[in-house]
C-alpha cells in the first residue's frame, strides 16, 4: 500500500506493517489489509485484539504504531 505519509498511519496487524488511512478504525484498517478476516470479525468468529490481548474498541481511531491481532472469538473471551 502506498500513500502520502500525511494521509496514513503505520499500524501492525498480526505482526505485519499496514498503512492505514488516517482516521480509520481497526475494522476499517483490517478491511483494507485483509477483507476476508474483516468479514470473519463482522460475523463474530474472529475478534480484533490490542497489544495486551484485550478486544480492541472497533469505533476508536487507530494511531501510529498501534498493534492488533485477529484471533478466534473463543480465544479472546
C-alpha distances in whole Angstrom, upper triangle without the diagonal:
4,7,10,11,14,12,10,11,11,12,13,14,16,16,12,10,8,6,9,10,14,16,15,17,16,17,14,12,13,13,9,9,12,14,17,18,17,20,22,22,23,26,27,27,24,24,21,23,22,23,26,26,27,26,23,24,22,23,22,19,17,17,16,16,17,18,18,19,20,23,26,28,31,30,29,32
4,7,9,12,10,9,11,11,14,15,17,19,19,15,12,10,8,10,11,13,17,16,19,19,19,17,14,16,16,12,12,16,18,21,21,21,23,26,25,26,29,30,30,27,27,24,25,24,25,29,29,30,28,25,26,24,24,23,20,18,18,16,17,18,19,20,22,23,27,30,31,34,33,32,35
4,6,8,7,7,10,11,14,16,18,21,20,17,14,11,8,9,9,11,14,14,17,18,19,16,14,17,17,13,14,17,19,22,22,21,24,27,26,27,30,31,31,28,27,24,26,24,25,29,29,30,28,25,25,23,23,22,18,17,16,15,17,18,20,21,23,24,28,31,32,36,34,32,36
4,5,5,7,10,12,15,18,20,23,22,19,16,14,10,11,10,11,14,15,19,20,21,18,16,19,19,16,17,21,22,26,25,24,27,30,28,29,32,33,34,31,29,26,27,26,26,30,31,31,30,26,26,24,24,22,18,17,16,14,17,19,21,22,25,26,30,33,34,38,36,34,38
4,5,5,7,9,13,16,18,22,20,18,14,12,9,10,10,9,13,14,17,18,20,18,15,18,20,17,17,21,23,26,25,24,27,29,28,29,32,33,33,30,28,25,25,23,23,27,28,28,28,24,24,23,23,20,17,15,13,11,13,16,18,20,23,25,29,32,33,36,34,32,36
4,6,8,11,14,18,20,24,22,20,17,15,11,11,9,8,11,13,17,18,20,18,16,19,20,18,19,22,24,27,27,25,28,30,28,29,33,33,34,31,29,25,26,24,24,28,29,29,28,24,24,23,22,19,15,14,13,11,15,16,19,21,25,26,30,33,34,37,35,33,36
4,7,10,13,17,18,22,22,19,16,13,9,9,6,6,9,11,14,16,18,15,13,17,17,14,16,20,21,24,24,22,25,27,25,26,29,30,31,28,26,23,24,23,24,27,28,27,26,22,22,20,19,17,14,13,12,12,15,16,19,20,23,24,28,31,32,35,34,31,34
4,7,9,13,15,18,18,15,12,9,6,5,4,5,8,9,12,13,15,13,10,14,15,12,13,17,18,22,21,19,23,24,23,24,27,28,28,25,23,20,21,19,20,24,24,24,23,20,20,18,18,16,12,10,10,9,11,13,15,16,19,21,25,28,28,32,30,28,31
4,6,10,13,16,15,14,10,8,6,5,6,6,9,9,11,12,15,13,10,13,15,13,13,17,19,22,20,19,22,24,22,23,27,26,27,24,22,18,18,16,17,20,21,21,21,17,18,17,17,14,11,8,7,5,8,9,12,14,17,19,23,26,27,30,28,26,29
4,7,10,13,12,10,7,6,5,6,9,9,12,11,13,12,15,14,10,13,15,13,12,15,18,21,19,18,22,23,21,23,26,26,26,22,20,17,17,15,15,18,19,20,20,17,18,17,18,16,13,9,8,5,6,8,10,12,15,17,21,24,25,28,26,24,28
4,7,10,9,8,6,5,6,7,10,11,12,11,11,9,12,12,9,10,13,12,11,14,16,19,16,16,20,20,18,20,23,23,23,19,17,13,13,11,11,15,16,17,16,13,15,15,16,14,11,8,7,6,5,5,6,8,11,13,17,20,22,24,22,20,24
4,6,6,5,5,6,8,9,13,14,15,13,13,10,13,13,10,10,13,13,10,12,16,17,14,15,19,18,17,20,22,21,21,17,15,12,12,10,10,13,14,15,15,13,16,15,17,16,14,10,10,9,7,6,5,6,8,11,14,18,19,22,20,18,22
4,5,5,7,7,10,10,14,16,16,14,13,9,11,12,9,8,11,11,8,10,13,14,11,12,15,15,13,17,19,18,17,13,12,9,10,9,10,13,13,14,14,12,15,14,17,16,15,11,13,12,10,9,6,5,5,7,11,14,16,19,17,16,19
4,6,9,10,13,14,18,19,20,17,16,12,13,15,12,10,14,14,11,11,14,14,11,13,16,15,14,18,19,18,16,13,12,10,10,10,10,13,12,14,14,13,17,16,19,19,18,15,16,15,13,11,8,6,5,7,9,13,15,17,15,14,18
4,7,9,13,14,18,19,21,18,18,14,16,17,14,13,16,16,12,13,17,17,15,16,20,19,18,21,23,22,20,17,16,13,12,12,10,14,13,16,17,16,19,19,21,20,19,15,16,14,11,11,8,8,8,10,13,16,19,21,18,17,21
4,6,10,12,16,18,19,17,17,14,15,16,12,11,14,13,10,11,15,16,14,15,19,19,18,21,23,22,21,18,17,14,14,14,13,17,16,19,19,17,20,19,22,20,19,15,15,14,11,11,9,10,10,12,15,18,21,23,20,20,24
4,7,9,13,15,17,15,16,13,15,15,11,11,14,13,10,12,16,18,16,17,20,20,19,22,25,24,23,20,19,16,16,15,14,18,18,20,20,18,20,19,21,19,17,13,13,11,9,10,9,10,12,14,17,21,23,25,23,22,26
4,6,10,12,14,12,13,11,13,12,8,9,11,9,7,10,13,16,14,14,18,19,18,20,23,23,22,19,18,15,16,15,15,19,19,20,19,17,18,17,18,17,15,11,12,10,10,10,10,10,12,14,17,21,22,25,23,22,26
4,7,9,12,10,12,12,13,12,8,10,12,9,9,12,15,18,17,16,19,21,20,21,24,25,25,22,20,17,18,17,17,21,21,22,21,18,19,17,18,17,14,11,11,9,10,11,12,13,15,17,20,24,25,28,26,25,28
4,6,8,7,9,9,10,8,5,9,10,8,8,12,14,17,16,14,18,19,18,19,22,22,23,20,18,15,17,16,17,20,20,21,19,16,16,14,15,13,10,8,9,9,11,10,12,12,15,16,20,23,23,27,25,24,27
4,6,5,9,10,12,9,7,11,11,9,11,14,15,19,18,16,19,21,19,20,23,24,25,22,21,17,19,18,20,23,23,23,21,17,17,15,14,13,10,9,10,10,13,13,15,15,18,19,23,25,26,29,28,26,29
4,6,9,11,13,11,10,13,14,13,14,18,18,22,21,18,22,23,21,22,25,26,27,24,22,19,20,18,20,23,23,23,21,17,17,15,14,12,8,8,8,9,12,12,15,16,19,20,24,27,27,30,29,27,29
4,7,10,12,10,10,13,14,13,15,18,18,22,20,17,20,22,20,20,23,24,26,23,20,17,18,17,19,22,22,21,19,15,14,12,10,9,5,7,8,11,14,13,16,16,19,20,23,26,25,29,28,25,28
4,7,8,6,6,10,10,10,12,14,15,18,16,14,17,19,16,16,20,20,22,19,17,14,16,15,18,20,20,19,17,13,12,10,9,8,5,6,9,11,13,12,14,13,16,17,20,23,22,26,25,22,25
4,5,5,6,9,10,11,12,14,14,17,15,12,15,16,13,13,17,17,19,16,14,11,13,12,15,18,17,16,13,10,9,6,6,6,5,6,9,12,14,11,12,11,14,14,17,19,19,22,22,19,21
4,6,5,6,9,10,10,12,12,14,12,10,13,14,11,12,16,15,16,13,11,8,9,10,12,15,14,13,11,8,8,6,8,7,7,6,10,12,12,9,10,8,10,10,14,16,16,19,18,16,19
4,5,5,6,9,10,10,10,12,10,6,10,11,8,9,12,12,14,11,10,8,11,12,15,17,16,15,12,9,9,6,8,10,10,10,13,15,16,13,13,10,11,10,13,15,15,19,18,16,19
4,5,5,6,9,10,9,12,11,8,11,13,11,11,15,16,17,15,13,11,14,15,18,20,19,18,15,13,12,9,10,11,10,10,13,15,16,14,14,13,14,13,17,19,18,22,22,20,22
4,5,5,6,8,9,12,11,9,12,14,12,13,17,17,18,15,14,11,13,13,16,19,18,18,15,12,13,10,12,11,10,8,11,12,13,11,12,10,12,12,16,18,19,22,21,20,23
4,5,5,5,7,9,7,6,9,11,9,11,14,14,15,12,11,9,12,13,15,18,16,17,14,12,13,11,13,13,12,11,14,15,15,12,12,9,10,9,13,15,16,19,19,17,20
4,6,5,4,8,7,5,8,10,10,10,13,15,15,13,13,12,15,16,19,22,20,20,17,15,15,12,14,15,14,13,16,17,18,16,15,13,13,12,15,17,18,21,21,20,22
4,6,6,10,10,9,11,14,13,14,17,18,19,16,16,14,17,18,20,23,22,22,19,17,18,15,16,16,15,13,16,16,17,16,16,14,15,14,18,20,21,24,24,22,26
4,7,9,9,9,12,13,13,15,17,18,18,15,15,13,16,16,18,21,20,21,19,17,18,15,17,18,16,14,16,16,16,14,14,12,12,12,15,18,20,23,22,21,24
4,6,5,6,9,10,11,13,15,16,15,13,13,12,15,17,19,21,20,20,18,17,18,16,18,19,18,16,19,19,18,17,15,13,12,10,14,15,17,20,20,19,23
4,5,5,6,9,10,11,12,14,14,13,14,13,17,19,21,24,21,22,19,18,19,15,18,19,18,17,20,21,21,19,18,15,14,12,15,16,17,21,21,20,23
4,5,5,7,9,10,11,13,12,11,13,13,17,19,21,24,21,21,19,18,20,17,19,21,21,20,23,24,23,21,19,16,14,11,13,14,15,18,19,19,22
4,5,5,6,9,10,11,10,8,9,10,13,16,18,20,17,18,15,15,17,14,17,19,19,18,20,21,20,18,16,13,11,8,10,11,12,15,15,15,18
4,5,5,6,9,10,10,8,9,9,13,15,18,20,18,17,14,13,14,11,14,16,16,15,19,20,20,17,16,13,12,9,11,12,13,17,17,16,18
4,5,5,6,9,9,9,11,12,15,18,21,23,20,20,16,16,17,14,16,19,19,19,22,24,24,21,20,16,15,12,13,13,13,17,18,17,19
4,5,5,6,6,5,8,10,14,17,20,21,18,18,15,15,16,14,17,19,20,20,23,25,24,21,19,15,13,9,10,9,10,13,14,14,16
4,5,5,6,5,5,7,11,14,17,18,15,15,11,12,13,10,14,16,17,17,20,22,21,18,17,13,11,8,9,9,8,12,13,12,14
4,5,8,8,9,10,14,17,20,21,18,17,14,13,13,11,13,16,18,18,22,24,24,20,19,16,15,12,13,12,11,15,16,15,16
4,6,8,10,12,16,19,22,23,20,19,15,16,16,14,17,19,21,22,25,27,27,23,22,18,17,13,13,11,10,13,15,15,16
4,5,7,10,13,17,20,20,17,15,12,14,14,13,16,18,21,21,24,26,26,22,20,17,15,11,11,9,7,10,12,11,12
4,7,10,13,17,19,20,16,16,13,15,16,15,19,21,23,22,25,27,26,22,20,16,14,10,9,6,5,8,10,10,12
4,7,10,13,16,16,13,13,10,12,14,13,16,18,20,19,22,23,22,19,16,12,10,6,5,4,5,8,9,9,11
4,6,10,13,13,10,9,7,8,10,10,14,15,17,16,19,21,19,16,14,10,8,6,5,6,5,9,9,7,9
4,7,10,11,9,8,6,6,9,8,12,12,14,12,15,17,16,12,10,6,6,5,6,9,9,12,11,9,12
4,7,8,5,5,4,5,9,10,13,13,14,12,15,16,14,11,9,6,5,6,7,10,10,12,10,7,11
4,5,5,6,6,5,9,10,13,12,13,11,12,13,11,8,6,5,6,9,10,14,14,16,13,11,13
4,6,7,10,9,12,14,17,15,15,13,13,13,10,8,5,6,7,11,12,15,16,17,14,12,15
4,6,9,9,13,15,18,16,17,15,16,17,14,11,9,9,10,12,13,15,15,16,13,11,13
4,7,8,12,14,17,16,18,16,17,18,16,13,10,8,8,10,9,12,12,12,9,7,10
4,6,9,12,15,14,16,15,17,19,17,13,11,10,10,11,11,12,11,13,10,7,9
4,6,9,12,12,14,14,16,18,17,13,12,9,9,10,10,11,9,12,11,7,9
4,6,9,8,10,10,13,15,14,11,10,8,9,10,11,13,12,15,14,10,13
4,6,6,9,10,13,16,16,12,13,11,13,13,15,16,14,17,17,13,15
4,6,8,9,13,16,16,13,13,11,13,12,14,16,14,18,18,14,16
4,7,9,13,16,17,14,16,14,16,16,18,20,18,21,21,18,19
4,6,9,13,14,11,13,13,16,16,19,21,19,23,22,19,20
4,7,10,12,10,13,13,16,17,20,22,22,25,24,21,23
4,7,9,6,9,10,13,15,18,21,21,24,23,20,22
4,6,6,9,11,15,17,20,24,24,27,25,22,25
4,6,9,12,16,18,21,25,26,28,26,24,27
4,6,10,13,16,19,23,24,26,24,22,25
4,7,10,13,16,20,20,23,20,18,21
4,7,10,13,17,18,20,17,15,19
4,7,10,13,14,17,14,12,16
4,6,10,12,14,11,10,14
4,7,9,12,10,9,13
4,6,8,6,7,10
4,5,5,7,9
4,5,5,6
4,5,5
4,6
4
